[in-house]
Amino acid sequence: MNTEGKGKILRIFLNENTRHGNTLLYEAIVQRAFEQGLAGSMVFRGIEGFGFCCPSCRTRSEGMTISSCQPLVIEFIDTEAKLNELIPVLKGMMKTGAIIMQDADIIFNRFE
């Protein structure tokens, strides 16, 4: 699938350890988006954060973040219509976290 032109970025903030049934939530979200045919996604692990799973999930020790609530961000790029189809599914899967959508000019997005 090749997607270029006006699009959107859907960004999801959540906790690395949050589960959806027997599966890690971020894995379940990426799988669901893949099944729905979205153009692309990536998961980023945050080194520090707070506010998406509990009031305070920060523990710092000698410059390193050690936390039972490691923050994650999942990003998807695609058309607004395709991302809007995914949003109700995400809301049903997530108990905590945040979802935002931003405009994007997709300059290059191709894979084999």
FITI-309958 format. One record per atom (N, C-alpha, C): residue number from 0; chain; x, y, z; atom name. Coordinates in pm, 1 decimal. Layout:
# residues N
NUM A X Y Z CA $
...
This chain:
# residues 112
0 A 84.5 -117.1 0.0 N $
0 A 0.0 0.0 0.0 CA $
0 A 88.6 122.9 0.0 C $
1 A 58.8 216.4 -86.5 N $
1 A 130.0 342.6 -92.7 CA $
1 A 32.1 454.2 -60.1 C $
2 A 63.7 534.4 38.2 N $
2 A -22.0 644.6 78.3 CA $
2 A 60.7 771.5 78.6 C $
3 A 20.8 869.1 -0.2 N $
3 A 86.3 999.3 -2.0 CA $
3 A -19.9 1106.6 -12.5 C $
4 A 13.1 1228.3 29.2 N $
4 A -80.5 1339.2 24.0 CA $
4 A -127.7 1376.8 162.9 C $
5 A -245.2 1436.1 170.8 N $
5 A -300.9 1477.3 299.9 CA $
5 A -342.6 1354.7 379.3 C $
6 A -303.8 1353.6 503.6 N $
6 A -338.3 1242.1 590.2 CA $
6 A -341.5 1286.6 734.1 C $
7 A -338.6 1191.6 822.3 N $
7 A -343.0 1217.7 966.3 CA $
7 A -244.0 1126.9 1037.2 C $
8 A -201.7 1172.0 1154.1 N $
8 A -123.6 1090.1 1246.9 CA $
8 A -212.3 1066.1 1367.9 C $
9 A -231.9 941.4 1401.7 N $
9 A -305.3 905.2 1522.1 CA $
9 A -201.6 859.8 1623.1 C $
10 A -199.6 923.6 1738.5 N $
10 A -98.8 894.2 1840.4 CA $
10 A -169.6 847.7 1966.7 C $
11 A -124.5 735.0 2020.3 N $
11 A -185.3 674.4 2138.1 CA $
11 A -80.4 668.0 2247.9 C $
12 A -114.5 717.9 2365.0 N $
12 A -26.4 716.2 2480.7 CA $
12 A -80.5 615.3 2580.3 C $
13 A 4.9 521.6 2622.3 N $
13 A -39.8 421.0 2716.6 CA $
13 A 77.0 363.1 2793.3 C $
14 A 47.1 266.6 2874.0 N $
14 A 144.3 200.3 2960.7 CA $
14 A 189.0 70.1 2896.0 C $
15 A 317.2 42.7 2904.3 N $
15 A 374.2 -77.4 2843.5 CA $
15 A 311.8 -206.5 2896.1 C $
16 A 274.5 -211.0 3021.3 N $
16 A 227.9 -335.0 3083.1 CA $
16 A 77.1 -354.6 3078.9 C $
17 A 4.1 -257.4 3027.0 N $
17 A -141.6 -270.7 3021.1 CA $
17 A -179.3 -385.8 2928.4 C $
18 A -275.4 -463.6 2972.1 N $
18 A -315.7 -581.8 2896.3 CA $
18 A -456.7 -565.8 2840.9 C $
19 A -478.9 -637.5 2732.3 N $
19 A -612.1 -651.6 2672.6 CA $
19 A -635.5 -801.5 2666.1 C $
20 A -710.0 -852.7 2764.2 N $
20 A -722.6 -998.1 2775.9 CA $
20 A -587.4 -1056.3 2814.0 C $
21 A -541.1 -1154.5 2737.6 N $
21 A -412.3 -1218.5 2765.0 CA $
21 A -296.5 -1156.4 2687.4 C $
22 A -323.3 -1049.0 2612.6 N $
22 A -223.9 -987.5 2524.8 CA $
22 A -188.2 -848.8 2575.7 C $
23 A -63.9 -808.3 2556.3 N $
23 A -27.3 -671.5 2587.7 CA $
23 A -109.9 -578.1 2499.6 C $
24 A -161.1 -470.5 2558.0 N $
24 A -251.9 -381.9 2486.5 CA $
24 A -188.3 -324.2 2360.5 C $
25 A -63.7 -281.4 2368.6 N $
25 A -1.9 -222.3 2249.5 CA $
25 A 9.2 -324.0 2136.3 C $
26 A 35.8 -449.7 2167.9 N $
26 A 41.5 -553.3 2064.3 CA $
26 A -97.2 -576.1 2003.9 C $
27 A -199.8 -577.6 2088.4 N $
27 A -336.9 -597.0 2039.8 CA $
27 A -380.8 -480.7 1950.7 C $
28 A -341.9 -358.0 1986.5 N $
28 A -377.5 -240.7 1907.5 CA $
28 A -310.6 -244.5 1771.0 C $
29 A -181.1 -273.6 1768.4 N $
29 A -109.8 -279.3 1640.1 CA $
29 A -166.3 -390.1 1552.4 C $
30 A -196.5 -504.4 1610.8 N $
30 A -253.8 -614.6 1533.7 CA $
30 A -388.2 -576.2 1474.2 C $
31 A -471.1 -511.4 1553.4 N $
31 A -602.9 -471.0 1505.1 CA $
31 A -591.8 -370.3 1390.9 C $
32 A -499.8 -274.7 1403.8 N $
32 A -479.5 -176.2 1297.7 CA $
32 A -428.8 -242.7 1170.2 C $
33 A -341.9 -340.2 1184.5 N $
33 A -292.2 -415.5 1069.6 CA $
33 A -408.1 -488.3 1000.6 C $
34 A -492.1 -551.6 1080.2 N $
34 A -607.4 -623.2 1025.4 CA $
34 A -703.6 -529.5 952.7 C $
35 A -711.5 -404.0 997.3 N $
35 A -799.3 -306.4 933.6 CA $
35 A -733.4 -239.5 813.3 C $
36 A -609.0 -278.1 784.1 N $
36 A -542.6 -230.5 664.2 CA $
36 A -483.5 -90.9 671.0 C $
37 A -446.6 -44.5 789.8 N $
37 A -384.6 87.1 799.5 CA $
37 A -248.7 87.5 729.9 C $
38 A -207.4 207.4 687.7 N $
38 A -86.6 221.1 605.9 CA $
38 A 41.5 195.2 683.2 C $
39 A 45.3 223.5 813.8 N $
39 A 168.7 201.1 887.2 CA $
39 A 154.8 234.3 1033.7 C $
40 A 244.3 179.7 1113.4 N $
40 A 244.9 208.3 1256.9 CA $
40 A 384.7 187.2 1312.5 C $
41 A 406.1 244.6 1430.2 N $
41 A 530.8 224.0 1502.2 CA $
41 A 503.4 242.7 1650.4 C $
42 A 572.1 166.1 1734.4 N $
42 A 558.7 175.1 1879.2 CA $
42 A 690.8 228.9 1934.1 C $
43 A 680.6 331.7 2020.2 N $
43 A 797.5 392.7 2082.4 CA $
43 A 789.0 374.5 2233.1 C $
44 A 898.8 335.5 2295.0 N $
44 A 904.3 323.1 2440.3 CA $
44 A 958.7 453.9 2497.5 C $
45 A 884.1 511.0 2591.2 N $
45 A 927.8 633.6 2657.2 CA $
45 A 1024.5 602.1 2769.9 C $
46 A 1117.2 693.4 2793.3 N $
46 A 1211.8 670.5 2902.5 CA $
46 A 1160.8 727.2 3034.2 C $
47 A 1061.0 816.0 3025.0 N $
47 A 1001.2 870.4 3145.6 CA $
47 A 866.1 929.4 3109.2 C $
48 A 774.4 929.2 3202.0 N $
48 A 645.3 989.3 3176.2 CA $
48 A 552.2 972.1 3294.0 C $
49 A 436.3 1037.5 3285.2 N $
49 A 334.1 1021.9 3388.0 CA $
49 A 201.1 1066.2 3329.9 C $
50 A 93.4 1024.6 3395.0 N $
50 A -38.1 1075.3 3362.7 CA $
50 A -123.1 990.5 3270.5 C $
51 A -76.0 877.9 3220.2 N $
51 A -156.6 798.9 3127.3 CA $
51 A -202.3 665.9 3184.9 C $
52 A -162.3 636.3 3308.0 N $
52 A -208.4 510.8 3367.0 CA $
52 A -235.9 525.2 3515.9 C $
53 A -163.8 612.9 3580.8 N $
53 A -181.2 632.2 3723.9 CA $
53 A -129.6 771.2 3760.0 C $
54 A -160.9 822.0 3877.7 N $
54 A -119.4 958.0 3911.9 CA $
54 A 31.7 979.6 3906.9 C $
55 A 110.1 880.9 3944.1 N $
55 A 254.8 899.2 3943.9 CA $
55 A 321.3 765.3 3915.0 C $
56 A 386.8 755.4 3800.0 N $
56 A 454.2 629.4 3767.0 CA $
56 A 601.3 656.0 3735.3 C $
57 A 660.6 746.0 3810.7 N $
57 A 801.4 778.8 3789.9 CA $
57 A 884.1 729.6 3907.3 C $
58 A 991.1 661.3 3878.3 N $
58 A 1090.3 625.0 3977.5 CA $
58 A 1224.9 647.4 3912.8 C $
59 A 1303.8 736.0 3968.2 N $
59 A 1434.0 767.9 3908.7 CA $
59 A 1544.9 721.3 4001.2 C $
60 A 1650.4 670.2 3941.7 N $
60 A 1765.3 624.8 4017.8 CA $
60 A 1891.4 646.8 3935.1 C $
61 A 1977.4 735.3 3979.6 N $
61 A 2105.7 761.1 3915.1 CA $
61 A 2093.9 779.5 3764.7 C $
62 A 2002.3 868.4 3722.0 N $
62 A 1988.9 899.3 3580.1 CA $
62 A 1909.8 799.0 3498.8 C $
63 A 1862.3 694.1 3561.6 N $
63 A 1783.6 594.4 3489.2 CA $
63 A 1641.3 594.6 3540.9 C $
64 A 1550.1 571.7 3451.9 N $
64 A 1410.6 561.0 3491.6 CA $
64 A 1377.0 413.8 3509.8 C $
65 A 1331.6 381.6 3628.2 N $
65 A 1288.8 245.4 3657.9 CA $
65 A 1142.8 256.5 3700.0 C $
66 A 1055.6 195.5 3627.0 N $
66 A 914.5 214.6 3653.1 CA $
66 A 836.9 88.7 3618.9 C $
67 A 732.7 62.7 3696.5 N $
67 A 642.6 -46.8 3661.5 CA $
67 A 542.3 0.5 3557.8 C $
68 A 542.0 130.0 3528.6 N $
68 A 448.4 189.7 3432.7 CA $
68 A 525.7 256.6 3319.9 C $
69 A 603.6 183.2 3246.2 N $
69 A 682.9 243.0 3138.5 CA $
69 A 591.2 297.4 3029.2 C $
70 A 605.4 426.9 2994.0 N $
70 A 516.9 484.7 2893.7 CA $
70 A 549.5 436.0 2752.8 C $
71 A 443.9 425.4 2671.4 N $
71 A 457.8 389.1 2529.7 CA $
71 A 375.7 485.8 2446.4 C $
72 A 420.5 505.3 2323.2 N $
72 A 343.9 580.5 2225.3 CA $
72 A 333.0 493.5 2100.9 C $
73 A 212.8 480.0 2048.6 N $
73 A 190.3 411.4 1921.9 CA $
73 A 147.0 517.6 1822.4 C $
74 A 208.8 516.8 1704.3 N $
74 A 168.4 610.9 1600.4 CA $
74 A 121.3 535.5 1477.7 C $
75 A 14.3 587.4 1418.3 N $
75 A -37.8 536.3 1291.9 CA $
75 A -45.4 652.2 1194.2 C $
76 A -18.2 626.1 1068.8 N $
76 A -40.1 725.6 964.9 CA $
76 A -133.9 666.9 860.6 C $
77 A -227.9 748.4 816.6 N $
77 A -320.3 705.8 711.9 CA $
77 A -414.9 820.5 683.7 C $
78 A -518.7 792.7 608.1 N $
78 A -620.0 893.1 581.5 CA $
78 A -707.3 911.0 705.8 C $
79 A -771.7 1025.5 714.4 N $
79 A -859.1 1051.7 828.1 CA $
79 A -971.8 949.0 834.9 C $
80 A -1027.0 913.1 720.6 N $
80 A -1137.9 816.8 717.9 CA $
80 A -1096.6 682.0 776.1 C $
81 A -979.6 632.1 737.0 N $
81 A -936.1 500.5 787.9 CA $
81 A -905.7 506.2 936.7 C $
82 A -844.3 616.2 982.0 N $
82 A -814.2 628.5 1124.7 CA $
82 A -942.9 643.5 1205.9 C $
83 A -1041.3 714.2 1151.7 N $
83 A -1168.9 729.1 1222.3 CA $
83 A -1240.7 595.7 1240.1 C $
84 A -1217.1 500.2 1151.2 N $
84 A -1274.0 366.5 1168.2 CA $
84 A -1210.0 293.1 1285.8 C $
85 A -1083.1 323.9 1312.7 N $
85 A -1010.5 256.4 1420.6 CA $
85 A -1041.8 315.0 1558.1 C $
86 A -1073.6 443.0 1564.6 N $
86 A -1089.3 510.2 1694.0 CA $
86 A -1192.5 444.2 1785.1 C $
87 A -1313.2 408.8 1740.2 N $
87 A -1407.6 343.1 1831.9 CA $
87 A -1355.2 209.2 1883.6 C $
88 A -1280.6 139.3 1800.6 N $
88 A -1220.7 12.3 1842.4 CA $
88 A -1120.6 38.2 1954.7 C $
89 A -1035.8 139.9 1937.1 N $
89 A -936.4 173.8 2038.5 CA $
89 A -1002.6 212.2 2170.2 C $
90 A -1105.8 295.2 2161.9 N $
90 A -1176.0 337.0 2283.8 CA $
90 A -1233.6 217.5 2358.3 C $
91 A -1276.6 116.8 2285.5 N $
91 A -1328.1 -3.9 2348.2 CA $
91 A -1219.5 -90.1 2410.5 C $
92 A -1097.3 -78.8 2360.4 N $
92 A -986.1 -159.6 2410.7 CA $
92 A -914.5 -93.7 2528.8 C $
93 A -917.8 38.8 2534.9 N $
93 A -839.6 113.4 2633.2 CA $
93 A -924.1 152.2 2753.8 C $
94 A -868.0 130.8 2872.6 N $
94 A -931.3 177.9 2996.1 CA $
94 A -865.9 306.9 3042.8 C $
95 A -736.4 324.2 3014.1 N $
95 A -662.1 444.8 3047.4 CA $
95 A -575.2 481.0 2928.3 C $
96 A -525.9 602.7 2926.4 N $
96 A -438.0 646.6 2818.8 CA $
96 A -493.1 770.0 2751.6 C $
97 A -440.6 801.0 2635.2 N $
97 A -485.9 917.1 2558.8 CA $
97 A -471.7 886.1 2410.6 C $
98 A -558.8 948.1 2330.8 N $
98 A -555.8 934.3 2185.5 CA $
98 A -564.3 1074.7 2127.9 C $
99 A -472.1 1108.1 2037.7 N $
99 A -478.8 1236.7 1969.4 CA $
99 A -462.5 1214.5 1819.2 C $
100 A -514.9 1309.4 1740.0 N $
100 A -498.9 1301.9 1594.9 CA $
100 A -449.5 1438.0 1546.6 C $
101 A -351.8 1433.9 1455.6 N $
101 A -294.8 1555.9 1400.0 CA $
101 A -288.5 1546.5 1249.0 C $
102 A -292.6 1663.5 1184.3 N $
102 A -276.6 1669.8 1039.7 CA $
102 A -135.7 1626.9 1000.6 C $
103 A -123.8 1566.5 883.3 N $
103 A 6.7 1525.6 831.9 CA $
103 A 7.6 1539.4 680.2 C $
104 A 117.4 1587.0 628.3 N $
104 A 142.5 1582.4 484.8 CA $
104 A 230.3 1460.9 462.3 C $
105 A 173.0 1356.5 406.7 N $
105 A 247.5 1231.3 385.5 CA $
105 A 327.0 1248.7 257.0 C $
106 A 456.6 1264.6 272.7 N $
106 A 546.6 1292.8 161.5 CA $
106 A 588.9 1163.7 90.7 C $
107 A 616.5 1061.9 169.8 N $
107 A 666.1 936.8 114.1 CA $
107 A 627.1 826.3 210.2 C $
108 A 556.5 725.4 161.7 N $
108 A 518.4 611.2 244.5 CA $
108 A 494.8 492.5 151.0 C $
109 A 597.0 417.2 128.0 N $
109 A 587.5 301.0 39.4 CA $
109 A 660.8 182.1 100.0 C $
110 A 606.4 67.0 74.1 N $
110 A 676.9 -55.3 112.7 CA $
110 A 641.3 -164.1 11.5 C $
111 A 720.0 -268.2 13.6 N $
111 A 700.1 -377.7 -83.8 CA $
111 A 603.1 -478.9 -31.5 C $
